């Protein structure tokens, strides 16, 4: 029962935050329309059949039955019946609106989103954002045997300086992706990727031939990879009772920094070492516990019902994180660069990144859900809200009818022609693009649904039972 309540609580948090972001955007349009004297027909929170509605001052306020954002109906801006339903006003009888007023109202939504992004960035600056080791290093921790990087000569411990002639400062991470090793690999378009790295004080460059895994089922197409993982320090999440690790004195949140005197750079390397180590032979682990460094000997044993020796440790997949307090302006600017880089990759004909790799409402809410599951969920969700608000603002500024950028484009055309565009033409164009966008959202949702937790979810790790020693 407690698990169901926890999941319900997380879902409620996701819905509230996601809807707040969309409603803030629409509120920008609403306030600007009132300021410029436009007719505001409806202001709706959520879509679908209204469960509550009331007309106040000529504006119909409503609460829909589908919790997915909101809308503001402005009949003088452009016909939007395909999305907002029919209008009770005769457009021809409404007073004319200047092109400047239309531009101001259209741009106010993205301005509201950018304002909310900056507000979230200020809060993130104050409370901090958890940053993983992958976002603070470019050192290789693991190289897949016989993978592209291994064939090119890259080794664990190498510090990557450039990928595809782009300087890098981190291995992975969503913000400011152009400085990421992973992004420059998937974004590359040539058959070979130049990788500049430093090894023992010597700078070298190799050319790596990336591979693209086969698509599984109906999911998104996999992207390029070269078979490397960042250097991370394995962290203990749980120690099983009566296990060799418990007998050795290992505790949760201990960091394993070396095995048999050899520095440890990744959990993958440690897992391979433990899986191939014979039972009964002790292993010397170097453990970092706070400011204390310990040398502990662990002798793997075979648990009940298993056929391989284990030490009895469940590892923390999140690894070590630290709190950083990013400058709000730099955080917003980095999010803008990330969005620009993503769009340029999507529209590049030679890029492997396509429209299917973007996320729709279902995918966004899934990301929020995963973030809220973390102990630092609110911090991570606030940081992601900066990125999402910037994305919402920039995507809406694309010059596509139905979007805010389309309204701005049509208003500019109207100003150049010195007369409004024919209403019939507007209706056809707006409706056509509305159905195209709805179709695209359904297309993206098809992929997003396949990423939901209930599809292909891994079973939780089984409890390891060791025979208690007398």
C-alpha positions in Angstrom: 0.0 0.0 0.0 2.8 2.4 0.8 4.4 1.8 -2.6 1.1 2.7 -4.3 0.7 5.9 -2.2 4.3 6.9 -3.1 3.7 6.3 -6.8 0.4 8.3 -6.6 2.2 11.1 -4.9 5.0 11.3 -7.5 2.4 11.2 -10.3 0.5 14.1 -8.6 3.8 16.1 -8.4 4.5 15.4 -12.1 1.1 16.6 -13.2 1.2 19.7 -11.1 4.6 20.8 -12.3 4.0 19.9 -16.0 0.7 21.7 -16.0 2.1 24.7 -14.3 4.7 25.1 -17.1 2.0 25.0 -19.8 -0.5 27.2 -18.0 2.2 29.8 -17.4 2.9 30.0 -21.1 -0.8 30.4 -21.9 -1.2 32.9 -19.1 1.4 35.1 -20.9 -0.9 35.2 -24.0 -3.9 35.9 -21.8 -2.4 38.8 -20.0 -1.0 40.4 -23.1 -4.3 40.0 -25.0 -6.1 41.8 -22.1 -3.5 44.5 -22.1 -3.7 45.1 -25.9 -7.5 45.0 -25.9 -8.1 41.8 -27.8 -11.2 39.8 -27.4 -10.5 36.8 -25.1 -13.1 34.2 -25.7 -11.9 31.3 -23.5 -9.2 30.6 -21.0 -9.1 26.9 -20.3 -7.0 24.8 -17.9 -6.8 21.2 -19.2 -8.6 19.9 -22.3 -11.5 17.7 -23.0 -15.1 18.0 -21.8 -15.2 20.7 -19.1 -15.9 19.5 -15.6 -16.4 23.2 -14.6 -16.8 26.4 -16.5 -18.0 29.9 -15.8 -18.2 33.2 -17.8 -16.7 36.2 -16.1 -16.4 39.5 -17.9 -17.1 38.0 -21.2 -14.4 35.3 -20.8 -15.3 31.7 -20.4 -13.1 30.1 -17.8 -13.0 26.3 -17.7 -11.4 23.3 -16.2 -11.2 20.3 -18.5 -11.2 16.6 -17.9 -7.9 15.8 -19.5 -4.9 17.1 -17.3 -2.6 18.2 -20.1 -2.0 21.9 -20.0 -4.3 24.6 -21.1 -5.3 27.2 -23.9 -6.5 30.7 -24.5 -8.9 31.3 -27.3 -8.2 34.6 -29.2 -10.5 34.8 -32.3 -8.9 38.0 -33.5 -5.5 36.3 -33.7 -6.1 33.3 -36.0 -8.8 30.7 -36.3 -7.9 27.8 -34.0 -11.2 25.7 -34.1 -9.3 22.5 -34.7 -7.7 22.8 -31.3 -10.0 25.0 -29.2 -13.4 24.2 -30.6 -15.9 26.5 -32.4 -16.1 30.2 -31.7 -19.2 32.0 -30.6 -18.1 35.2 -32.2 -18.5 36.3 -35.8 -14.9 37.1 -36.8 -15.9 39.5 -39.5 -17.9 41.6 -36.9 -14.9 41.8 -34.5 -12.9 45.0 -34.4 -9.6 44.9 -36.4 -6.3 44.2 -34.5 -3.0 45.7 -35.6 -0.2 43.4 -36.7 1.9 44.8 -33.8 -0.7 43.8 -31.3 -0.8 40.3 -32.8 3.0 40.0 -32.6 3.0 41.2 -28.9 0.3 38.7 -27.9 2.0 35.8 -29.8 5.5 36.5 -28.4 4.2 36.9 -24.8 3.8 33.1 -24.4 7.5 32.4 -25.1 8.4 35.4 -22.9 6.4 34.0 -20.1 8.1 30.6 -20.5 11.6 32.2 -20.5 10.6 34.2 -17.4 9.6 31.0 -15.6 12.8 29.4 -16.8 14.8 32.2 -15.3 12.8 32.0 -12.0 13.5 28.2 -11.8 17.1 28.9 -12.6 17.4 31.3 -9.7 15.8 28.7 -7.3 18.3 26.1 -8.6 21.1 28.5 -8.0 19.9 28.9 -4.4 19.1 25.3 -3.5 21.7 23.6 -5.8 21.6 20.8 -8.4 22.9 17.3 -7.9 25.7 16.6 -10.4 26.9 13.1 -11.2 30.5 12.2 -11.8 29.7 11.8 -15.5 29.1 15.5 -15.6 32.4 16.5 -14.0 34.9 14.3 -15.8 36.0 13.2 -19.3 38.2 10.4 -18.0 37.4 7.0 -19.5 36.4 4.4 -16.8 35.6 1.4 -18.9 36.3 0.4 -22.5 34.1 -2.3 -24.1 36.3 -5.2 -25.2 36.5 -5.4 -29.0 34.4 -2.3 -29.2 35.2 0.7 -31.5 37.2 2.6 -28.8 39.2 -0.5 -27.9 40.1 -1.2 -31.5 41.2 2.4 -31.9 43.5 2.0 -28.8 41.6 4.0 -26.1 42.1 2.7 -22.6 40.6 3.3 -19.1 42.2 6.3 -17.5 42.6 8.2 -20.7 41.3 11.8 -20.4 39.4 12.9 -23.5 40.1 16.5 -24.6 38.2 16.7 -27.9 35.6 14.6 -29.8 35.0 15.3 -33.5 37.2 18.5 -33.1 35.0 19.9 -30.3 36.5 20.5 -26.9 34.7 18.6 -24.1 34.4 19.2 -20.4 32.1 16.3 -19.3 31.2 12.8 -20.3 27.4 13.2 -20.4 24.6 15.5 -19.3 21.6 17.4 -20.7 22.7 21.0 -20.2 25.1 22.5 -22.7 25.5 19.3 -24.6 28.0 20.6 -27.1 30.7 20.1 -24.3 29.7 16.5 -23.8 31.6 13.4 -25.0 28.4 11.4 -25.6 26.6 14.2 -27.5 29.6 14.8 -29.9 29.6 11.0 -30.6 25.9 10.7 -31.5 26.0 14.1 -33.3 28.9 13.1 -35.6 28.2 12.5 -39.2 31.4 11.2 -40.7 32.4 7.5 -40.8 35.4 8.2 -38.4 35.4 10.3 -35.3 38.6 12.0 -34.3 39.2 11.7 -30.5 42.0 13.7 -28.8 43.0 12.4 -25.4 45.7 12.6 -22.8 47.6 9.6 -21.4 50.4 9.9 -18.9 51.0 13.5 -19.9 51.1 12.8 -23.6 48.4 14.1 -26.0 47.3 11.8 -28.8 44.6 11.6 -31.4 42.9 8.5 -32.8 40.1 8.0 -35.2 37.2 5.8 -33.9 34.7 4.1 -36.2 31.4 4.3 -34.4 28.7 1.6 -34.5 25.0 1.8 -34.4 23.2 -1.1 -32.6 20.3 -2.8 -34.2 16.8 -1.5 -33.4 14.9 -3.6 -31.0 11.2 -4.0 -31.7 9.3 -0.8 -32.5 11.4 1.5 -30.3 13.5 4.5 -31.4 16.5 3.9 -33.6 19.6 3.6 -31.5 22.3 6.3 -31.9 26.0 6.1 -32.6 28.3 4.8 -29.8 32.0 3.9 -29.4 31.8 1.6 -26.4 33.2 3.7 -23.5 31.9 4.7 -20.0 32.9 7.5 -17.8 35.2 7.1 -14.8 33.0 6.7 -11.7 33.5 5.5 -8.1 31.2 2.5 -7.2 29.0 3.2 -4.2 27.4 0.6 -1.9 23.7 0.9 -1.7 23.0 -2.2 0.5 24.9 -5.0 2.2 23.1 -8.3 2.4 22.9 -10.0 5.8 25.5 -12.7 6.6 27.3 -11.9 3.3 31.1 -11.7 2.9 30.7 -7.9 2.6 28.9 -7.7 5.9 31.5 -9.9 7.6 34.2 -7.6 6.2 32.5 -4.5 7.7 31.4 -2.8 4.5 28.5 -0.4 4.9 26.0 1.5 2.7 27.5 4.6 1.0 31.0 3.2 1.2 33.0 4.0 -1.9 35.2 1.3 -3.5 38.3 3.0 -4.9 40.7 0.1 -5.6 40.7 -3.7 -5.9 43.8 -5.7 -5.0 45.8 -2.4 -5.1 44.6 -1.5 -8.6 42.7 1.8 -8.9 39.0 1.3 -9.8 37.5 3.5 -12.4 34.0 2.0 -13.0 31.3 -0.2 -11.6 31.4 -2.2 -14.8 35.1 -3.1 -14.2 34.4 -4.1 -10.6 31.4 -6.2 -11.6 33.4 -8.1 -14.2 36.2 -8.6 -11.7 33.9 -10.0 -9.0 32.0 -12.2 -11.5 35.2 -13.9 -12.6 36.9 -14.1 -9.2 37.0 -17.7 -7.8 35.1 -18.5 -4.6 37.1 -18.8 -1.4 39.9 -16.5 -2.5 40.0 -13.1 -0.6 39.9 -9.8 -2.4 41.5 -6.7 -0.9 39.2 -3.6 -1.3 40.2 -0.1 -0.7 37.2 1.6 0.8 36.6 5.4 1.2 34.2 6.1 4.1 33.9 9.8 4.6 37.4 11.1 5.3 38.6 7.6 6.3 40.4 5.2 4.0 40.1 1.5 4.9 41.7 -1.7 3.6 39.1 -4.5 3.9 39.5 -8.2 2.8 36.4 -9.8 1.3 36.1 -13.5 0.4 33.4 -14.2 -2.2 31.0 -17.1 -1.4 28.2 -18.8 -3.3 24.7 -17.7 -2.0 21.9 -20.2 -1.5 20.4 -21.1 -4.9 23.1 -19.4 -6.9 25.9 -20.9 -8.9 28.4 -18.0 -8.8 30.3 -16.5 -6.0 29.1 -13.2 -4.6 30.2 -10.6 -2.1 26.7 -9.6 -1.2 26.6 -6.0 -2.2 23.8 -4.1 -4.0 25.3 -1.1 -5.8 24.0 2.4 -6.1 23.4 3.2 -9.8 23.3 6.9 -9.1 26.9 6.9 -7.8 28.5 9.9 -6.2 26.8 13.2 -6.7 27.7 16.7 -5.5 25.6 19.9 -5.3 26.6 22.7 -7.6 25.0 26.2 -7.7 25.0 27.2 -11.4 24.8 30.8 -12.4 21.1 31.4 -13.4 22.0 33.3 -16.6 24.5 30.6 -17.7 22.0 27.9 -16.9 19.4 29.5 -19.2 21.9 30.2 -21.9 23.2 26.7 -21.7 19.6 25.4 -22.1 19.2 27.6 -25.2 22.3 26.2 -26.7 21.2 22.7 -26.0 17.9 23.4 -27.8 19.5 25.0 -30.8 22.0 22.1 -31.1 19.2 19.6 -30.9 17.1 21.3 -33.6 20.1 21.6 -35.8 20.8 17.9 -35.4 17.2 17.0 -36.2 17.1 19.1 -39.3 20.5 18.0 -40.6 20.0 15.4 -43.4 23.2 13.5 -42.4 22.5 13.3 -38.7 21.3 10.1 -37.0 19.2 12.2 -34.7 15.7 12.5 -36.0 12.3 13.8 -34.9 11.5 10.5 -33.3 14.2 11.1 -30.7 12.4 14.1 -29.3 9.9 13.6 -26.4 6.3 14.6 -26.3 4.1 15.1 -23.2 4.2 11.5 -22.2 8.0 11.3 -22.5 8.4 14.6 -20.6 6.2 13.4 -17.7 8.1 10.1 -17.7 11.4 12.1 -17.2 9.8 14.1 -14.4 8.6 10.9 -12.7 12.1 9.4 -12.9 13.6 12.6 -11.4 11.1 12.7 -8.6 12.0 9.1 -7.7 15.5 10.3 -6.7 16.2 11.5 -3.2 17.0 14.9 -4.7 13.9 14.8 -6.9 12.7 18.4 -6.4 16.2 19.8 -7.1 16.5 17.8 -10.3 12.9 18.6 -11.3 13.5 22.3 -10.9 16.6 22.1 -13.0 14.8 20.1 -15.7 12.0 22.8 -15.6 14.6 25.3 -16.8 15.4 23.2 -19.8 11.8 22.4 -20.5 10.6 26.1 -20.3 13.4 27.1 -22.7 12.5 24.3 -25.1 8.8 25.3 -24.9 9.7 28.9 -25.7 12.0 28.2 -28.6 9.8 25.5 -30.2 6.8 27.8 -30.1 8.8 30.5 -31.9 9.3 28.2 -35.0 7.5 29.9 -38.0 4.9 27.2 -38.2 1.2 28.0 -38.4 -0.7 27.2 -35.1 2.5 27.9 -33.1 3.4 31.3 -31.8 6.1 31.8 -34.4 3.4 31.1 -37.1 1.2 33.8 -35.7 4.2 36.2 -35.7 5.0 35.3 -39.3 1.4 35.8 -40.4 1.3 39.2 -38.6 4.5 40.3 -40.4 3.1 39.2 -43.7 -0.1 41.2 -42.9 2.0 44.3 -42.0 3.9 44.0 -45.3 0.7 43.6 -47.4 -1.0 46.3 -45.3 -4.2 44.2 -45.1 -5.3 41.1 -43.2 -4.9 37.7 -44.7 -8.1 36.2 -46.0 -9.9 34.4 -43.2 -10.7 31.4 -45.4 -7.1 30.9 -46.2 -6.1 31.2 -42.6 -8.7 28.6 -41.6 -7.4 26.1 -44.1 -3.7 26.8 -43.2 -4.3 26.7 -39.5 -6.5 23.6 -39.5 -4.0 21.8 -41.8 -1.0 22.4 -39.7 -3.0 21.7 -36.5 -3.8 18.2 -37.8 -0.1 17.8 -38.8 1.1 18.7 -35.4 -1.5 16.5 -33.7 -0.3 13.6 -36.0 3.3 14.3 -35.1 2.5 14.3 -31.4 0.7 10.9 -31.8 3.8 9.7 -33.6 6.1 10.8 -30.8 3.7 9.4 -28.2 4.0 6.0 -29.8 7.7 5.9 -29.0 7.2 7.6 -25.6 4.7 4.9 -24.4 7.3 2.2 -25.1 9.6 3.9 -22.6 7.1 3.8 -19.8 8.2 1.9 -16.7 5.6 -0.8 -17.2 7.2 -1.8 -20.5 10.2 -4.0 -20.2 10.8 -3.0 -16.6 13.6 -5.0 -15.0 12.7 -7.1 -12.0 14.1 -5.8 -8.7 17.3 -7.5 -7.6 16.7 -10.7 -5.9 17.6 -11.0 -2.2 20.9 -12.9 -1.8 20.8 -15.4 1.1 24.1 -16.5 2.7 24.4 -19.3 5.2 25.2 -17.7 8.6 28.5 -18.7 10.0 28.5 -20.2 13.4 
